[in-house]
Amino acid sequence: MPSAERASLTYAFDAYCAWCYGFGPTLRAFAEDNAHRIRLSVVSAGLYTGARALPIAAYPHLSAERDHIAQLTGVAFGMGYDRAMSRGTTVFDSAAAAAGLAALRDQPGISELDAAEAVQRAWFVDGRSLSDAEVYRNIAGELGLDADAVTEAYRSPAGRVKARADFRALRRLRVLSYPTLLLDTAHGADQMGGAASTAASLTCALDQRLTTPLPQAPTHDLPLLGEPS
């Protein structure tokens, strides 16, 4: 399928969402299997913002959740992450993480999925705070990007503006849980899958949606409620 005819998909995720980290290998396999016919955009959610931007210790259930996700998905959590969880002092700030992803995402030639995966590895493997500008400098080097440009973009107020724009975009799309994969259509966004999906089931869902017209459905802005998983 020519590039101009590729289907556009939106991946709604939060860099601090362990379920998104667990979903990563599935999404990677799906994206590679369908690289000839999809264009994937990664949009950050505001899972930990405002009053929810708290130290790890405020979320004691995450340790049990980690074990459950590892068992279900097979992903490995790193020793750096385990140490950070034990200390409990790292503050979850999804706005900072979203600004970091935006700084990476805006660089020429970058794969948004590569950037999102690198950001999640920094936390779930290395246990590094996603509020640290040096994290994005290191990721830029890893991905062959201009490290100074990425760091400057992260520190710029425009980074937080782009983060908030991501949060608003997902509210308009009625996305309240993560991970969520959406097919962008002329009639709006159609949810294709989430944490329990497999690469094969996502490909099957894409096949069905590309051959079946969708009815138009209205969308409305919604607040973020609860704790999406």
C-alpha positions as CSV (number, residue, x, y, z in Angstrom):
1,M,0.0,0.0,0.0
2,P,1.5,3.4,-0.9
3,S,2.5,5.7,1.9
4,A,-0.3,8.1,1.0
5,E,-2.9,5.4,1.7
6,R,-1.6,4.3,5.0
7,A,-4.1,4.1,7.8
8,S,-3.5,6.6,10.7
9,L,-3.5,5.2,14.2
10,T,-3.2,7.0,17.5
11,Y,-1.6,5.2,20.5
12,A,-2.8,6.7,23.8
13,F,-0.3,6.0,26.5
14,D,1.3,7.4,29.6
15,A,5.0,7.1,30.2
16,Y,4.4,6.1,33.8
17,C,1.7,3.5,33.0
18,A,3.0,0.0,33.7
19,W,0.2,-1.5,31.6
20,C,1.5,0.6,28.7
21,Y,5.0,-0.8,29.3
22,G,3.6,-4.3,29.3
23,F,1.7,-3.6,26.0
24,G,4.9,-2.3,24.4
25,P,6.1,-5.6,22.8
26,T,2.6,-6.3,21.4
27,L,2.4,-2.9,19.8
28,R,5.9,-3.1,18.4
29,A,5.1,-6.5,16.8
30,F,1.9,-5.1,15.4
31,A,3.6,-2.0,14.1
32,E,6.3,-3.9,12.4
33,D,3.9,-6.5,10.9
34,N,1.8,-3.6,9.4
35,A,4.5,-1.0,8.7
36,H,3.6,-1.0,5.0
37,R,0.0,0.2,5.7
38,I,-0.1,2.2,8.9
39,R,1.2,5.5,10.3
40,L,1.4,5.5,14.1
41,S,1.2,8.6,16.3
42,V,1.9,8.4,20.1
43,V,-0.1,10.8,22.3
44,S,0.6,11.2,26.0
45,A,-2.1,11.0,28.7
46,G,-2.2,12.9,32.0
47,L,-2.3,9.9,34.3
48,Y,-0.4,11.6,37.1
49,T,-1.0,15.3,36.9
50,G,-2.3,18.0,39.3
51,A,-3.2,16.5,42.7
52,R,-2.1,13.1,41.4
53,A,1.5,14.1,40.8
54,L,2.8,12.4,43.9
55,P,5.7,10.3,45.1
56,I,5.6,6.6,44.4
57,A,4.9,5.9,48.1
58,A,1.4,7.4,47.6
59,Y,0.6,4.4,45.2
60,P,1.4,1.3,47.2
61,H,-0.6,-1.0,44.9
62,L,2.0,-0.5,42.1
63,S,4.3,-3.3,43.4
64,A,1.6,-5.9,43.1
65,E,0.6,-4.5,39.7
66,R,4.1,-4.8,38.5
67,D,4.2,-8.5,39.3
68,H,0.8,-9.1,37.6
69,I,1.9,-7.3,34.5
70,A,5.2,-9.2,34.3
71,Q,3.4,-12.5,34.6
72,L,0.7,-11.6,32.0
73,T,2.9,-10.0,29.4
74,G,6.4,-11.3,30.0
75,V,8.0,-7.9,30.1
76,A,11.0,-7.4,32.4
77,F,11.2,-4.6,34.9
78,G,14.8,-3.6,35.6
79,M,16.8,-3.4,38.9
80,G,16.9,0.4,38.6
81,Y,13.1,0.4,38.6
82,D,12.9,-1.9,41.6
83,R,15.3,0.3,43.5
84,A,13.3,3.4,42.7
85,M,10.1,1.7,43.8
86,S,11.7,0.6,47.1
87,R,12.9,4.2,47.8
88,G,9.4,5.5,47.0
89,T,10.6,9.1,46.5
90,T,10.3,9.6,42.8
91,V,7.4,11.9,41.9
92,F,5.2,10.7,39.2
93,D,4.7,13.8,36.9
94,S,3.0,12.9,33.6
95,A,3.2,16.5,32.4
96,A,7.0,16.4,32.6
97,A,7.1,13.0,30.9
98,A,4.8,14.2,28.1
99,A,6.9,17.3,27.6
100,G,9.9,15.0,27.2
101,L,8.2,12.8,24.7
102,A,7.1,15.9,22.8
103,A,10.7,17.1,22.7
104,L,11.8,13.8,21.2
105,R,8.8,13.4,18.9
106,D,9.4,16.8,17.3
107,Q,12.9,15.9,16.1
108,P,13.3,15.2,12.3
109,G,13.2,11.6,11.3
110,I,12.2,10.2,14.7
111,S,10.0,7.2,15.1
112,E,7.4,8.1,17.7
113,L,7.2,4.5,18.9
114,D,11.0,4.4,19.3
115,A,10.8,7.6,21.4
116,A,8.0,6.3,23.6
117,E,9.7,3.0,24.2
118,A,13.0,4.7,25.1
119,V,11.2,7.0,27.6
120,Q,9.5,4.0,29.2
121,R,12.8,2.1,29.4
122,A,14.3,5.0,31.3
123,W,11.7,4.5,34.0
124,F,10.7,0.8,34.0
125,V,14.2,-0.5,33.4
126,D,16.6,2.1,34.7
127,G,14.4,3.7,37.3
128,R,15.2,7.3,36.2
129,S,12.8,10.1,36.9
130,L,11.1,11.3,33.8
131,S,11.3,14.9,35.2
132,D,15.1,14.8,34.7
133,A,16.3,16.7,31.6
134,E,19.4,14.5,31.4
135,V,17.1,11.5,30.7
136,Y,16.0,13.1,27.4
137,R,19.6,14.1,26.6
138,N,20.6,10.5,27.0
139,I,17.7,9.2,25.0
140,A,18.5,11.7,22.2
141,G,22.0,10.3,22.0
142,E,20.6,6.7,22.0
143,L,18.3,7.6,19.1
144,G,20.9,9.6,17.1
145,L,19.2,12.9,17.7
146,D,20.5,16.4,18.5
147,A,20.8,16.1,22.3
148,D,21.1,19.9,22.8
149,A,18.0,20.5,20.8
150,V,16.0,17.9,22.7
151,T,17.1,19.2,26.1
152,E,16.3,22.7,25.1
153,A,12.9,21.7,23.8
154,Y,12.1,19.8,27.1
155,R,13.1,22.7,29.2
156,S,11.1,25.2,27.1
157,P,7.6,26.3,28.3
158,A,6.4,25.1,24.9
159,G,7.1,21.5,26.0
160,R,4.4,21.8,28.7
161,V,2.1,23.5,26.3
162,K,2.4,20.5,23.9
163,A,1.9,18.1,26.9
164,R,-1.4,19.8,27.7
165,A,-2.4,19.6,24.1
166,D,-1.9,15.9,24.2
167,F,-4.0,15.5,27.3
168,R,-6.8,17.6,25.7
169,A,-6.6,15.5,22.5
170,L,-7.2,12.3,24.3
171,R,-10.1,13.8,26.2
172,R,-11.7,14.8,23.0
173,L,-11.3,11.3,21.7
174,R,-13.0,10.0,24.9
175,V,-10.0,8.0,26.0
176,L,-10.0,7.4,29.7
177,S,-7.8,4.3,30.0
178,Y,-4.4,3.3,28.8
179,P,-3.0,1.7,26.8
180,T,-5.6,2.4,24.0
181,L,-5.0,2.0,20.3
182,L,-7.3,4.0,18.0
183,L,-7.8,4.0,14.2
184,D,-8.3,7.5,12.9
185,T,-11.3,7.6,10.5
186,A,-13.3,10.2,8.6
187,H,-16.0,9.7,11.3
188,G,-13.7,9.9,14.3
189,A,-11.5,7.6,16.3
190,D,-12.4,3.9,16.5
191,Q,-10.8,1.9,19.4
192,M,-9.0,-1.2,18.2
193,G,-7.4,-2.6,21.2
194,G,-5.8,-2.3,24.6
195,A,-3.7,-4.0,27.2
196,A,-5.1,-7.5,26.6
197,S,-4.7,-7.4,22.8
198,T,-2.2,-9.5,20.9
199,A,-0.4,-8.4,17.7
200,A,-2.5,-10.9,15.7
201,S,-5.8,-9.6,17.2
202,L,-4.8,-6.0,16.4
203,T,-4.0,-7.0,12.8
204,C,-7.3,-8.8,12.5
205,A,-9.1,-5.7,13.9
206,L,-7.3,-3.5,11.5
207,D,-8.3,-5.8,8.6
208,Q,-11.9,-5.6,9.6
209,R,-12.0,-1.9,10.0
210,L,-10.3,-1.2,6.7
211,T,-12.9,-3.1,4.9
212,T,-16.0,-2.1,6.9
213,P,-17.4,1.5,6.8
214,L,-18.0,3.0,10.3
215,P,-21.0,5.0,11.3
216,Q,-20.4,8.6,12.4
217,A,-20.4,9.1,16.2
218,P,-20.3,12.4,18.0
219,T,-17.5,13.1,20.5
220,H,-17.4,15.4,23.4
221,D,-14.8,16.7,25.8
222,L,-14.6,14.6,28.9
223,P,-12.6,15.1,32.1
224,L,-10.0,12.5,33.1
225,L,-11.6,10.4,35.8
226,G,-10.2,7.8,38.2
227,E,-6.9,6.0,37.6
228,P,-6.8,4.5,34.1
229,S,-4.9,1.3,33.8
